[in-house]
Each structure stands twice: as structure tokens, then as C-alpha cells.
Amino acid sequence: MNYLALYQSGELLQRVREAYRRLTVCDLCPHECGVNRIKGERGTCGAGLKPKIASANVHWGEEPPVSGTKGSGTIFFSGCSLKCAFCQNFPISQFGNGEEITTGELATRMLKLQRQGVHNINFVTPTHFLPQILAALWLAIPQGFSLPLLWNSSGYEKVDALLLLAGVVDIYLPDMKYSDDAHAVEISAAPEYRFINRAAVTEMLHQVGHLQVDDKGIATSGLIIRHLVLPHGRAGSVDTLQWIAANLGRETHIALMSQYFAAHEALKMSGMEHRITVDEYDQVVDVLEESGLDNGWVQDHDDI
């Protein structure tokens, strides 16, 4: 069942109501802050009741099946449930820079991007605004909205929250950042990241399956996992890739990223204050190939 069918059956409106109910004691992300966002209280992510966005534009820098030939309609939300020391977008994710809008205005931005001809609507760092996104979708559908929806997240997600997105999201694009919880806490303030993240991507795969593309190579549904190689093996790349192959399947699409650089607080962290080396990245590429993960994308050494 897709979101149009959910809308017609009334199920989508029920999910909007359930999602907003959860805002009264917010438990949408693993931090489970319990604040009443309906009354304006704010937890770890810094979000209140209204959605807050940094931008809503056509984006060409995503994976080829996502950006395609017409671009991805990217809506970048302010705030984040993680506190990554190296975040390149920290003014948006951690300082909360952006524009607070209504759900009606969010629906309008989605419809405007659709008129611009993009392949999909790409919600970036969306977890803490899940209720508002569902509400905006409910408002946009009767105005003609029909594009695939892409959930572009840190992968630090609760399964019971993801269930609200079943049949709504067409394409999941999560990170798998860490395989060691100590590093997840030290670098991103994300307790139990390994367990939570692996349960989340398993649920995502269950909902949408492996990546499917149309006859022009444009993504229509499925899962793409992003993994950023960190200095000195702190991402646990070997363990993560081997787990993906064994538990999600070798057909899983992986975007193996090499563009780490020290931004924000990482400049002060021992071992994190420099880029990765070519050898560090190549070693992970070797593991990717040895694991039989042949679908996806690696980056040129020029990106290191």
C-alpha cells in the first residue's frame, strides 16, 4: 500500500494523529526526551512544534539514482538527534539555523519542487519532524502531490517510529555510522547506536526492499546505505560491511564515502583532526569487495 492508498483509506490521517500524540511526551527518536513539544518544550534535537527548514531546493549531489537527470527535491531540516563532533552542517544541525514554517507551508514547498520536475522529495535529517512531514503530505496529496518520498537520515531511528512511515516512504537513505557504541557516544552522543541502527535499517529493508530503478535508472523504491569512513577505523567499517552482507544481503546498495574532514568540534579531538588517508579508504574498499557487496558507489581518491 502506498501513501495515496493510505490517504484514501483514512489510514494516513490516523497516523498523523498518532504521530502528533507522541509529541506530547516526545519519544520519536532513541533519546526519548519526553518533552511536550506541543507546548513548545524542546529536547536533544532542539525542535519545537513547527517544522524548521534550512533549505528546499533542487539538489544534484546525491547518488546517481536519486539525483538522476532532473535532480532531487531536497528539504533540509534544522536540528538533529545526533551531536556529531565532525558535522559539516553544524550551524543547521546543532545551532538550529533555519526558517520555522507551518505544515501547510511545508506542503507548499513539496508541491513547488514537484512542479520544478524533480524525481523525488528528499527529506534530510527528518526524524524529529516525522509528525509534521506526515501532516504536510496529508495536505499536499489533494493538491496533486505524487512524487516518491525519500527518508535521508542518520540511521539513529526507533523501529516503532519507522512503522508510521510504512507505505509512506519509498526510498530509505540511512547512514550506518558506527559499529562500536563507545565511538558513537564519544563522537556523536548516540548511546546504543549499533543495536538501534541495525534494527532500524533491518526495518527499512523490510518496508521497501532492495533498490529498484526504472528504465532510466531512477530510483523508485528501496534501500541505499551510506557509510562514511572515519580516521583510525573509528567508524568500524569492516564490521559494518560484513554485517550488511550477512544480514541484509549482498545485493544491498552501499555508498562508501571518503569525504571526511575535521569540522566543528572534531578539530579538537585527538585522531579526528585530519582527513582519512588513501590507504585507509582503500582498505575499506577491499573489504567491500571481499564481502560481495558489488552494488553501489565508491569515490575517487580526489575526494580524499
JOJOLIN-V489194 format. One record per residue. RES is the residue in one small letter. PSI is psi in radians with two decimals (none if undefined). Layout:
# JOJOLIN-V489194
RES|PSI + RES|PSI
This chain:
# JOJOLIN-V489194
m|2.24 + n|3.13 + y|-0.43 + l|-0.73 + a|-0.67 + l|-0.66 + y|-0.83 + q|-0.57 + s|-0.22 + g|-0.10 + e|-0.63 + l|-0.75 + l|-0.67 + q|-0.70 + r|-0.64 + v|-0.81 + r|-0.74 + e|-0.73 + a|-0.74 + y|-0.58 + r|-0.67 + r|-0.35 + l|-0.32 + t|-0.44 + v|1.24 + c|2.12 + d|0.53 + l|-0.53 + c|2.98 + p|-0.29 + h|-0.47 + e|1.01 + c|-0.57 + g|0.19 + v|2.76 + n|1.64 + r|-0.37 + i|-0.61 + k|0.11 + g|0.02 + e|2.65 + r|2.43 + g|-2.59 + t|-0.71 + c|-0.33 + g|0.04 + a|2.55 + g|-2.46 + l|-0.81 + k|2.55 + p|2.55 + k|2.19 + i|2.61 + a|-0.54 + s|2.81 + a|1.67 + n|2.91 + v|2.24 + h|2.40 + w|0.02 + g|0.17 + e|-3.11 + e|2.62 + p|-0.75 + p|-0.27 + v|-0.87 + s|-0.63 + g|-2.42 + t|-0.23 + k|-0.06 + g|2.86 + s|2.34 + g|1.59 + t|2.15 + i|1.96 + f|1.97 + f|2.57 + s|2.65 + g|2.91 + c|2.62 + s|-0.15 + l|2.82 + k|1.01 + c|2.19 + a|-0.48 + f|0.18 + c|2.17 + q|-0.34 + n|0.55 + f|-0.53 + p|-0.52 + i|-0.87 + s|-0.62 + q|-0.50 + f|-0.20 + g|0.35 + n|2.44 + g|-3.05 + e|2.15 + e|2.25 + i|3.03 + t|2.92 + t|-0.56 + g|-0.71 + e|-0.60 + l|-0.74 + a|-0.70 + t|-0.71 + r|-0.69 + m|-0.78 + l|-0.65 + k|-0.76 + l|-0.67 + q|-0.73 + r|-0.45 + q|-0.11 + g|0.28 + v|2.82 + h|-0.47 + n|2.94 + i|2.17 + n|1.77 + f|2.00 + v|2.24 + t|1.05 + p|-0.18 + t|-0.79 + h|-0.15 + f|0.48 + l|-0.83 + p|-0.73 + q|-0.59 + i|-0.77 + l|-0.71 + a|-0.72 + a|-0.69 + l|-0.77 + w|-0.60 + l|-0.55 + a|-0.58 + i|-0.86 + p|-0.18 + q|0.13 + g|0.15 + f|2.38 + s|0.19 + l|2.72 + p|2.53 + l|2.38 + l|2.27 + w|1.83 + n|1.68 + s|3.00 + s|-0.21 + g|0.03 + y|1.38 + e|2.59 + k|2.39 + v|-0.70 + d|-0.45 + a|-0.70 + l|-0.52 + l|-0.47 + l|-0.29 + l|-0.06 + a|2.20 + g|-0.14 + v|-0.91 + v|2.33 + d|-0.64 + i|2.20 + y|2.33 + l|1.24 + p|2.73 + d|2.64 + m|1.70 + k|-0.70 + y|2.63 + s|-0.03 + d|2.08 + d|-0.53 + a|-0.74 + h|-0.62 + a|-0.69 + v|-0.81 + e|-0.75 + i|-0.57 + s|0.07 + a|0.82 + a|1.46 + p|2.49 + e|0.55 + y|-0.78 + r|-0.94 + f|-0.82 + i|-0.79 + n|-0.75 + r|-0.63 + a|-0.66 + a|-0.85 + v|-0.50 + t|-0.75 + e|-0.72 + m|-0.79 + l|-0.71 + h|-0.67 + q|-0.76 + v|-0.18 + g|-3.01 + h|2.82 + l|2.29 + q|2.43 + v|2.78 + d|-3.00 + d|-0.13 + k|0.11 + g|0.28 + i|2.32 + a|2.30 + t|-0.49 + s|2.92 + g|-3.06 + l|2.30 + i|2.22 + i|2.33 + r|2.40 + h|2.12 + l|2.12 + v|2.24 + l|2.77 + p|2.52 + h|0.51 + g|0.31 + r|-0.26 + a|-0.24 + g|0.73 + s|-0.74 + v|-0.87 + d|-0.73 + t|-0.83 + l|-0.70 + q|-0.63 + w|-0.75 + i|-0.85 + a|-0.72 + a|-0.53 + n|-0.49 + l|-0.41 + g|2.56 + r|-0.23 + e|-0.08 + t|2.39 + h|2.24 + i|2.31 + a|1.84 + l|1.95 + m|2.47 + s|0.06 + q|0.34 + y|2.35 + f|2.74 + a|1.96 + a|2.84 + h|-2.22 + e|-0.28 + a|-0.40 + l|-0.38 + k|-0.02 + m|2.21 + s|2.24 + g|-0.19 + m|0.04 + e|0.15 + h|2.88 + r|2.89 + i|2.83 + t|2.86 + v|-0.71 + d|-0.71 + e|-0.76 + y|-0.76 + d|-0.59 + q|-0.66 + v|-0.65 + v|-0.71 + d|-0.73 + v|-0.70 + l|-0.82 + e|-0.72 + e|-0.49 + s|-0.08 + g|0.32 + l|1.46 + d|-0.20 + n|2.27 + g|-2.63 + w|2.37 + v|2.90 + q|2.75 + d|2.77 + h|-0.32 + d|-0.37 + d|-0.12 + i|none
